[in-house]
């Protein structure tokens, strides 16, 4: 039989997955696999597994880039050894041998590569320290996914967090995706940890020095004291390093300078999480305080961008963060409740023909086919809004406009349409609601009928534009691929009034909303914006 779950030191006293729906899934998969008809989920993964010790993600040359260190060795006293009490990740230099990160031993031996833990975990009236792991442990249970695609190599695993009483405190599903030579970086590492309070409510607490998701470079850095830091603000000490999107470090190993940028996903819990990023030996990272109700799961997500040489300048680092924030979780609308509104309640920061646009009950609407515009320019942003169409409505949201009087050829229009309207039954796919008009069709029609409110999120990061409509990521466009004014990359014809290649357009401009086009009513409300960097 082909194995689905590769177990290492399995705990026979309980199932690796404890929730009922996962038990059913495992039972179903075992039944299918017993027929010997399905290939292993691990068959195409570019990895090398030293069973019971480490799994290495390999590059195209077969050299390790990132390792997953999961050894769990019992000593003579029957307890797990300190050196194998924590699951962590190492980053390997291009020679496939030199470790850019630190393992056990050295200065502060509990600091190890890319790792996660808290020194004050409250559970069932007790406090557990899963940072120093002197009488606690993180125990690898099973691999649940190994896959290599064009996007990179993904490895997922189940890990038990065991407290000082020998009982599980948390169940973790950790998913790490390694991207080789991505966007000028040596590697990008996407780290996702799903923490489930399967054994009662948990509070993850401590302090920024001894808790959170952190990075520790090689022990050599503790000896050469080469760690230097960069931040998205001038003096993070004024806010106690709280609420930052990222922090970066330059360090030196083997005479070669390297840099790492740790980015905190915008959906992470604790918006005011503090960072610890000042030690000359290089340990740094973010410390969120998290409470997890019994039976619930909280997810934390980070990206580590590893590059050769000094860390880039702040503007570049902000762009790297914007790209990460913009591409993640596109099948979900953001929590924009705390974002600033795009327009003032009296529309004083908007440009529009007098008397055309009005606001009532929190929604704006137009009496003529004239657009309303922001007075200022925007680049690198997420725009969240709601809209409602009248029967046969045809409108749009316009971004990157540098000419509001003749905006059609020189801007990007995200189409808004009453897809069910009789007038539009034969319209091309790239004219449907959620399309980038004239260029990219949505992958699905999820528009609500005329008279009902829809939600739309538009993410713009340089030349990348993504549209989420009613909870589904429906459209993605890389402007750099649209080099013709006549044909789209998929061979479809571009309307002749869109006569400027989109690859040549500036990626900064005004945001607009099309008015009563074709005599059909349109309404917009709750227009919120989040800017994603300098």
Beta strands, then each sheet from edge to edge (+ up, - down):
strand 1: 6-7
strand 2: 47-50
strand 3: 54-58
strand 4: 64-69
strand 5: 88-91
strand 6: 114-118
strand 7: 120-123
strand 8: 126-128
strand 9: 137-149
strand 10: 152-162
strand 11: 168-180
strand 12: 187-196
strand 13: 202-205
strand 14: 211-215
strand 15: 228-231
strand 16: 246-253
strand 17: 256-264
strand 18: 274-276
strand 19: 284-287
strand 20: 290-292
strand 21: 297-308
strand 22: 340-341
strand 23: 350-351
strand 24: 357-360
strand 25: 363-366
strand 26: 372-374
strand 27: 381-389
strand 28: 394-401
strand 29: 412-417
strand 30: 453-461
strand 31: 464-469
strand 32: 472-478
strand 33: 510-513
strand 34: 522-531
sheet 1: 1+ 9- 10+ 11- 12+ 21- 17+ 16- 15+
sheet 2: 2+ 3- 4+ 5-
sheet 3: 6+ 14- 19+ 18-
sheet 4: 8+ 7- 13+ 20-
sheet 5: 22+ 34- 25+ 24-
sheet 6: 22+ 34- 27+ 30- 31+ 32-
sheet 7: 23+ 26- 33+ 28- 29+
end
